[in-house]
């Protein structure tokens, strides 16, 4: 649901009683998936997110507030003077990891030409993850906390520009 000036809440897909449509109401706005991508990669502070994404501060603030309101992120102070916060995934947010991995792998397969920007690896042994998030080296099913996103040459170059995907 979106908030409008009159305070009235309105659904984005009012005619749809559908889990996909309901999910899109929460994470389907422009920039939201990229905010989540960066939080999954360990970028948790507002200024760092804004710098990396190159998105307007008011848009980023709105997306972060929506993710906090939805219980996907939690806002935690990391500095008292001045008061500053970072954004951490909740269990609900971490449960989006398979979706993010699927989008990444689909993009690698169909949307990226050339070298993949990042490779997901098992933190313990360095093996790459397959399409089921299983390590190809040791065969372990890898959770979000056991995975690391390693930028390739193309990915490192993309990190230098604000809107890298």
GUKE-998761 format. One record per residue (C-alpha): residue in one letter; residue number from 1; x, y, z. Coordinates in nm, 4 decimals. Example, Ala and Ser with C-alpha at 12.3 -4.5 7.8 and 13.67 -1.06 7.14 Angstrom:
+--------+-----+----------+----------+----------+
! residu ! num !     east !    north !       up !
+--------+-----+----------+----------+----------+
!      a !   1 !   1.2300 !  -0.4500 !   0.7800 !
!      s !   2 !   1.3670 !  -0.1060 !   0.7140 !
+--------+-----+----------+----------+----------+
end
This chain:
+--------+-----+----------+----------+----------+
! residu ! num !     east !    north !       up !
+--------+-----+----------+----------+----------+
!      x !   1 !   0.0000 !   0.0000 !   0.0000 !
!      x !   2 !   0.1088 !   0.3546 !  -0.0655 !
!      x !   3 !   0.0455 !   0.6634 !   0.1456 !
!      x !   4 !  -0.1083 !   0.9629 !  -0.0237 !
!      x !   5 !  -0.1380 !   1.3251 !   0.0898 !
!      x !   6 !  -0.4787 !   1.2664 !   0.2477 !
!      x !   7 !  -0.3332 !   0.9848 !   0.4574 !
!      x !   8 !  -0.5469 !   0.7311 !   0.2741 !
!      x !   9 !  -0.3832 !   0.3982 !   0.2006 !
!      x !  10 !  -0.4267 !   0.2538 !  -0.1439 !
!      x !  11 !  -0.3117 !  -0.0797 !  -0.2806 !
!      x !  12 !  -0.0960 !  -0.0859 !  -0.5925 !
!      x !  13 !  -0.2767 !  -0.3937 !  -0.7271 !
!      x !  14 !  -0.6273 !  -0.3620 !  -0.5805 !
!      x !  15 !  -0.7846 !  -0.6252 !  -0.8066 !
!      x !  16 !  -0.5227 !  -0.8887 !  -0.7329 !
!      x !  17 !  -0.5506 !  -1.1356 !  -0.4481 !
!      x !  18 !  -0.2142 !  -1.2904 !  -0.5228 !
!      x !  19 !   0.1043 !  -1.3558 !  -0.3279 !
!      x !  20 !   0.3204 !  -1.2194 !  -0.6105 !
!      x !  21 !   0.1201 !  -0.8951 !  -0.6293 !
!      x !  22 !   0.1280 !  -0.8611 !  -0.2504 !
!      x !  23 !   0.5065 !  -0.9080 !  -0.2522 !
!      x !  24 !   0.5455 !  -0.6499 !  -0.5281 !
!      x !  25 !   0.3513 !  -0.3994 !  -0.3168 !
!      x !  26 !   0.6342 !  -0.4250 !  -0.0626 !
!      x !  27 !   0.9495 !  -0.4714 !  -0.2712 !
!      x !  28 !   0.8411 !  -0.3788 !  -0.6245 !
!      x !  29 !   0.9027 !  -0.0048 !  -0.6187 !
!      x !  30 !   1.1918 !   0.1297 !  -0.8212 !
!      x !  31 !   1.5195 !   0.1137 !  -0.6243 !
!      x !  32 !   1.3858 !  -0.1185 !  -0.3508 !
!      x !  33 !   1.5434 !  -0.4377 !  -0.4881 !
!      x !  34 !   1.8735 !  -0.2566 !  -0.5364 !
!      x !  35 !   1.8594 !  -0.1260 !  -0.1787 !
!      x !  36 !   1.8062 !  -0.4843 !  -0.0631 !
!      x !  37 !   2.0881 !  -0.6066 !  -0.2879 !
!      x !  38 !   2.3266 !  -0.3642 !  -0.1238 !
!      x !  39 !   2.2128 !  -0.4484 !   0.2296 !
!      x !  40 !   2.2675 !  -0.8173 !   0.1486 !
!      x !  41 !   2.6193 !  -0.7204 !   0.0330 !
!      x !  42 !   2.6885 !  -0.5478 !   0.3651 !
!      x !  43 !   2.6201 !  -0.1837 !   0.2752 !
!      x !  44 !   2.4014 !  -0.0818 !   0.5673 !
!      x !  45 !   2.4477 !   0.2895 !   0.6321 !
!      x !  46 !   2.2344 !   0.5551 !   0.4650 !
!      x !  47 !   2.5221 !   0.7610 !   0.3227 !
!      x !  48 !   2.6978 !   0.4516 !   0.1875 !
!      x !  49 !   2.3759 !   0.3251 !   0.0288 !
!      x !  50 !   2.3069 !   0.6653 !  -0.1242 !
!      x !  51 !   2.6631 !   0.6964 !  -0.2562 !
!      x !  52 !   2.6655 !   0.3444 !  -0.4030 !
!      x !  53 !   2.3204 !   0.3618 !  -0.5608 !
!      x !  54 !   2.3333 !   0.7237 !  -0.6767 !
!      x !  55 !   1.9650 !   0.7612 !  -0.5846 !
!      x !  56 !   1.8109 !   1.0809 !  -0.4486 !
!      x !  57 !   1.8209 !   1.0960 !  -0.0694 !
!      x !  58 !   1.4431 !   1.1413 !  -0.0341 !
!      x !  59 !   1.3769 !   0.8350 !  -0.2514 !
!      x !  60 !   1.6238 !   0.6249 !  -0.0539 !
!      x !  61 !   1.4727 !   0.7433 !   0.2744 !
!      x !  62 !   1.1236 !   0.6476 !   0.1550 !
!      x !  63 !   1.2395 !   0.3014 !   0.0430 !
!      x !  64 !   1.4212 !   0.2371 !   0.3702 !
!      x !  65 !   1.1199 !   0.3517 !   0.5741 !
!      x !  66 !   0.8951 !   0.1191 !   0.3733 !
!      x !  67 !   1.1295 !  -0.1754 !   0.4290 !
!      x !  68 !   1.1441 !  -0.1003 !   0.8029 !
!      x !  69 !   0.7635 !  -0.0625 !   0.8251 !
!      x !  70 !   0.7268 !  -0.3960 !   0.6445 !
!      x !  71 !   0.9590 !  -0.5721 !   0.8886 !
!      x !  72 !   1.2217 !  -0.6511 !   0.6235 !
!      x !  73 !   1.4857 !  -0.4216 !   0.7717 !
!      x !  74 !   1.5446 !  -0.2972 !   1.1240 !
!      x !  75 !   1.7006 !   0.0415 !   1.1933 !
!      x !  76 !   1.9765 !   0.0313 !   1.4581 !
!      x !  77 !   2.1881 !   0.3174 !   1.5920 !
!      x !  78 !   2.5620 !   0.2880 !   1.5329 !
!      x !  79 !   2.6602 !   0.6366 !   1.6505 !
!      x !  80 !   2.5155 !   0.8634 !   1.9195 !
!      x !  81 !   2.6493 !   1.2128 !   1.8372 !
!      x !  82 !   2.5141 !   1.2853 !   1.5912 !
!      x !  83 !   2.2648 !   1.0003 !   1.6006 !
!      x !  84 !   2.3160 !   0.7775 !   1.2970 !
!      x !  85 !   2.1578 !   0.4466 !   1.2050 !
!      x !  86 !   2.2332 !   0.1437 !   0.9958 !
!      x !  87 !   1.9836 !  -0.0929 !   0.8385 !
!      x !  88 !   1.9972 !  -0.4650 !   0.9108 !
!      x !  89 !   1.8002 !  -0.7507 !   0.7627 !
!      x !  90 !   1.5432 !  -0.9136 !   0.9866 !
!      x !  91 !   1.4636 !  -1.2838 !   0.9559 !
!      x !  92 !   1.1817 !  -1.1804 !   0.7232 !
!      x !  93 !   1.4318 !  -0.9829 !   0.5141 !
!      x !  94 !   1.6896 !  -1.2621 !   0.5099 !
!      x !  95 !   1.4170 !  -1.4911 !   0.3762 !
!      x !  96 !   1.4293 !  -1.2860 !   0.0543 !
!      x !  97 !   1.7792 !  -1.4190 !  -0.0141 !
!      x !  98 !   1.6650 !  -1.7041 !  -0.2427 !
!      x !  99 !   1.4696 !  -1.4477 !  -0.4468 !
!      x ! 100 !   1.7757 !  -1.2241 !  -0.4766 !
!      x ! 101 !   1.9943 !  -1.5195 !  -0.5781 !
!      x ! 102 !   1.7389 !  -1.6252 !  -0.8404 !
!      x ! 103 !   1.7295 !  -1.2704 !  -0.9835 !
!      x ! 104 !   2.1093 !  -1.2591 !  -0.9867 !
!      x ! 105 !   2.1406 !  -1.5922 !  -1.1652 !
!      x ! 106 !   1.8650 !  -1.5092 !  -1.4147 !
!      x ! 107 !   2.0427 !  -1.1803 !  -1.4870 !
!      x ! 108 !   2.3741 !  -1.3611 !  -1.5330 !
!      x ! 109 !   2.2097 !  -1.5968 !  -1.7789 !
!      x ! 110 !   1.9909 !  -1.3563 !  -1.9771 !
!      x ! 111 !   2.0585 !  -0.9889 !  -1.9012 !
!      x ! 112 !   2.4365 !  -0.9519 !  -1.8722 !
!      x ! 113 !   2.6654 !  -0.9732 !  -2.1728 !
!      x ! 114 !   3.0184 !  -1.0749 !  -2.0916 !
!      x ! 115 !   3.1664 !  -1.1419 !  -1.7503 !
!      x ! 116 !   2.9313 !  -1.1798 !  -1.4531 !
!      x ! 117 !   2.9645 !  -0.8867 !  -1.2093 !
!      x ! 118 !   2.9732 !  -1.1044 !  -0.8957 !
!      x ! 119 !   3.0030 !  -1.4674 !  -0.8014 !
!      x ! 120 !   2.8377 !  -1.6126 !  -0.4928 !
!      x ! 121 !   3.0736 !  -1.8314 !  -0.2946 !
!      x ! 122 !   3.0572 !  -2.0488 !   0.0142 !
!      x ! 123 !   3.2375 !  -1.8516 !   0.2858 !
!      x ! 124 !   3.3937 !  -2.1658 !   0.4391 !
!      x ! 125 !   3.5538 !  -2.3291 !   0.1352 !
!      x ! 126 !   3.5311 !  -2.0707 !  -0.1441 !
!      x ! 127 !   3.3225 !  -2.2921 !  -0.3716 !
!      x ! 128 !   3.0745 !  -2.1279 !  -0.6059 !
!      x ! 129 !   2.7029 !  -2.1698 !  -0.5376 !
!      x ! 130 !   2.4815 !  -2.3503 !  -0.7862 !
!      x ! 131 !   2.1235 !  -2.2593 !  -0.8799 !
!      x ! 132 !   1.9965 !  -2.4231 !  -0.5588 !
!      x ! 133 !   2.2413 !  -2.2280 !  -0.3390 !
!      x ! 134 !   2.4497 !  -2.5404 !  -0.2853 !
!      x ! 135 !   2.8296 !  -2.5257 !  -0.2814 !
!      x ! 136 !   2.9707 !  -2.7011 !  -0.5885 !
!      x ! 137 !   3.2909 !  -2.7894 !  -0.3992 !
!      x ! 138 !   3.1733 !  -2.9341 !  -0.0665 !
!      x ! 139 !   2.8041 !  -2.9965 !  -0.1447 !
!      x ! 140 !   2.6691 !  -2.7986 !   0.1541 !
!      x ! 141 !   2.3392 !  -2.6114 !   0.1263 !
!      x ! 142 !   2.4559 !  -2.2554 !   0.1912 !
!      x ! 143 !   2.2542 !  -2.0040 !   0.3925 !
!      x ! 144 !   2.2692 !  -1.6281 !   0.3539 !
!      x ! 145 !   2.5132 !  -1.5970 !   0.6460 !
!      x ! 146 !   2.7451 !  -1.8586 !   0.4936 !
!      x ! 147 !   2.7670 !  -1.6920 !   0.1518 !
!      x ! 148 !   2.9815 !  -1.4113 !   0.0222 !
!      x ! 149 !   2.9400 !  -1.2082 !  -0.2971 !
!      x ! 150 !   3.2780 !  -1.1757 !  -0.4667 !
!      x ! 151 !   3.3053 !  -0.9064 !  -0.7357 !
!      x ! 152 !   3.4692 !  -1.0139 !  -1.0600 !
!      x ! 153 !   3.6766 !  -0.7740 !  -1.2677 !
!      x ! 154 !   3.3544 !  -0.6459 !  -1.4229 !
!      x ! 155 !   3.1929 !  -0.6176 !  -1.0795 !
!      x ! 156 !   3.4837 !  -0.4230 !  -0.9307 !
!      x ! 157 !   3.4685 !  -0.1788 !  -1.2212 !
!      x ! 158 !   3.0913 !  -0.1437 !  -1.1672 !
!      x ! 159 !   3.1404 !  -0.0588 !  -0.7998 !
!      x ! 160 !   3.3248 !   0.2556 !  -0.9057 !
!      x ! 161 !   3.0136 !   0.3954 !  -1.0769 !
!      x ! 162 !   2.7155 !   0.4872 !  -0.8583 !
!      x ! 163 !   2.4372 !   0.2886 !  -1.0270 !
!      x ! 164 !   2.6105 !  -0.0450 !  -1.0773 !
!      x ! 165 !   2.3892 !  -0.3502 !  -1.0937 !
+--------+-----+----------+----------+----------+
end
